[in-house]
Amino acid sequence: QVQLVESGGGVVQPGRSLRLSCAASGFTFSTYGMHWVRQAPGKALEWVALIWYDGSNQYYADSVKGRFSISRDNSKNTLYLQMNSLRAEDTAVYYCARDLGYKYGHPFDYWGQGTLVTVSS
Amino acid sequence: DIQMTQSPSSLSASVGDRVTITCRASQNISTYLNWYQQKPGKAPKLLIFAASNLQSGVPSRFSGSGSGTDFTLTIDSVQREDFADYYCQQSYGAPYSFGQGAKLEI
């Protein structure tokens, strides 16, 4: 069955960096686009970034552009989110999610359990 | 960027009621509209994709409609396990924005 497992969250000081990972299994990872979505405590979902199935294109929310970088290693079935220059407002649970694809209108059909990032001094 | 606005932000219902949540896009998104359910401490779950298509395994009491800028999620005969947060999301293009959410309470 499809599984997405995030890791790498934790407490980090403002201005520092953190890298999140999302290990995928149960499907052909290299044929799906992947997203990161975050949710600050008590707040709505916020889309963060998208990477195409082959890694050839990436897209970012304005709130993280220039600070965050999404990447993937299809040989390891793993998605990454490199987060630099972290701010208090980046505190959130970060989810990775699979994009079902163009044929279905790009819904996010599988999600990981989330990993909490807390930015605090 | 496309803004998504849901209404109401919260609503109360009883088991067996029919419930409707609306979502409006700031521009025409055709049917690139998805609905998710989220329970406390859990990841979101896809309910409806492409405005009106029921995701596999989702009960048929859930339905979606709309196109262009105005969309609706309907739950016929609400069950106890349906009390949760609901989000619409546009997948017309990046950034793939979500609505602010609607909390369905008993």
Boltz contact constraints between the chains, C-beta under 6 A:
constraints:
  - contact:
      token1: [A, 44]
      token2: [B, 98]
      max_distance: 6.0
  - contact:
      token1: [A, 44]
      token2: [B, 100]
      max_distance: 6.0
  - contact:
      token1: [A, 44]
      token2: [B, 101]
      max_distance: 6.0
  - contact:
      token1: [A, 45]
      token2: [B, 87]
      max_distance: 6.0
  - contact:
      token1: [A, 45]
      token2: [B, 98]
      max_distance: 6.0
  - contact:
      token1: [A, 47]
      token2: [B, 95]
      max_distance: 6.0
  - contact:
      token1: [A, 47]
      token2: [B, 96]
      max_distance: 6.0
  - contact:
      token1: [A, 50]
      token2: [B, 94]
      max_distance: 6.0
  - contact:
      token1: [A, 59]
      token2: [B, 94]
      max_distance: 6.0
  - contact:
      token1: [A, 61]
      token2: [B, 95]
      max_distance: 6.0
  - contact:
      token1: [A, 95]
      token2: [B, 43]
      max_distance: 6.0
  - contact:
      token1: [A, 104]
      token2: [B, 49]
      max_distance: 6.0
  - contact:
      token1: [A, 105]
      token2: [B, 32]
      max_distance: 6.0
  - contact:
      token1: [A, 105]
      token2: [B, 49]
      max_distance: 6.0
  - contact:
      token1: [A, 105]
      token2: [B, 50]
      max_distance: 6.0
  - contact:
      token1: [A, 105]
      token2: [B, 91]
      max_distance: 6.0
  - contact:
      token1: [A, 106]
      token2: [B, 91]
      max_distance: 6.0
  - contact:
      token1: [A, 107]
      token2: [B, 34]
      max_distance: 6.0
  - contact:
      token1: [A, 107]
      token2: [B, 46]
      max_distance: 6.0
  - contact:
      token1: [A, 107]
      token2: [B, 49]
      max_distance: 6.0
  - contact:
      token1: [A, 109]
      token2: [B, 46]
      max_distance: 6.0
  - contact:
      token1: [A, 111]
      token2: [B, 43]
      max_distance: 6.0
  - contact:
      token1: [A, 111]
      token2: [B, 44]
      max_distance: 6.0
  - contact:
      token1: [A, 113]
      token2: [B, 43]
      max_distance: 6.0
  - contact:
      token1: [A, 114]
      token2: [B, 43]
      max_distance: 6.0
